[in-house]
Amino acid sequence: MALDPGRTVAELRELRELTADENGAQRVAWTDTWVQAKEWLSAKLAAIGAEEEVDEAGNQWFTLPGDSEQALLIGGHIDSVPNGGWLDGALNVVAGVEVLRRIAEDGRPPVTVRLVNWADEEGARFGRSLFGSSAAAGSMRDQDELRSRLDADGGALPEVLAGHGVELDRATEARTRLENAAAYLELHIEQGPVLESLDLPLGVVLGTFGVERHQITFRGQAAHAGSTPMDKRRDALGAAAKLALEIREIAKRTGEGAVCTMGSCVTKPGIVTSVVETCTVLLDQRHLDATRLAEMLSNAEAASRRFAEEEDVEVEWERVWAIEPILFDPELIELADQAVTEVAGQSHRLPSGPLHDAAEVSRAGIPTVMLFVQSLRGLSHTKLEDTKPEHLELSVQALDRLASKTLERLSV
């Protein structure tokens, strides 16, 4: 069976018809619609005789046995955010289906080939992203905290997962599925504007950004908005506002893709007739280089102290979450570069700001690489998310070419 990239586009549209409504994709993990999508995926792969199993974390595996137990993994996730796009996650898996079809038709592969549909990459229902891949990678260490997680309807995470056959305390047993993994490939829409701005359909991902996420609290003094002179105020929001502007300059000075975002701001007492006494903000900083990321954090901390002094307020920092930069495998990056160039004529290397399951697999010590395909207008996590059909077809060709090159390298 020859590779048919057009079939991938048709099947993505079929999945959209099955699991989306007028507001976008509704394949939220641990829901009936997600289960429906998984059953749809099973039916697609049953025709080629792939062996299916679901591991202890709810990850769905499809295996083509090879001459060696050493395994090439192709992965992605079929779950979405609420009102999400038709391609985020699903492209990875559906393109992988087409690659497995082609490999199966060519006969028994030299090494085992496995397609994995990771469970709950998005974390949309309980706020815990990369659930299945972190369980398999051995980096899930927050089961105690997860036991207390509730969804918007008050459903407890352990009980909801149990309804899908997943015991939280056994989720990390999924790590046995990576024991023979020799390489991991993932295809994803870019979810950003870089490739479109360069007028390129495809790119090769160097790695995923490291993240420093902190809660910063400025404490001043509430006072009457009408009777307190401007030079006598201890305005917590004034200091926070200065920091919100300064983080842009920090990112600009750092360069090389650095991003800083202040995505939340809560003031107290929160009324128009009072100077702000307390202002709590959330700061997210990302970079592919660990040293640069540390410098960005240090610069933001120093700036916050400076602005606190200027506004006569106090400032406190609390780390919310952090992950180190994940750099992908240099040899696989070279193979991916070759595959993209052969298919599209030109390649481009870029980092990924969003996190992906590929980062967790790489953290487990498995050689990993990702391909990006252009996103129109850089949009994702919205029903407006889109990619040109011809670019989707090119991405399937590039993934297949990369899989062939990787199989050749592993069989030597």
Buried (B, 14 or more C-beta within 10 A) or exposed (E): EEBBBBBBBEBBEBBBEEBBEEEBBBBBBBBEBBEBBBEBBBEBBEEBEBEBEBBBBBBBBBBBBBEBEBBBBBBBBBBBBBBBBBBBBBBBBBBBBBBBBBBBEEEEBBBBBBBBBBBBBBBBBBEBBBBBBBBBBBBBEEBEEBEEBBBEEEBBBBEBBEEBEBEBEEBBBBBEBBEBBBBBBBBBBBBBBBBBEEEBBBBBBBBBBBBBBBBBBBBBBBBEEEEBEEEEBBBBBBBBBBBBEBBEEBBEEBEEBBBBBBEEBEBBEEEEEBBBBBBBBBBBBBBBBEEBBBBBBEBBBEBBBBBBEEBBBBBEBEEEEEBBBBBBBEEBBEBBBBBBBBBBEEBBEBBBBBBBBBBBBBBBEBBBBBBBBBBBEBBBBBBEBBBEBEBBBBBBBBBBBBBBBBBEBBBE
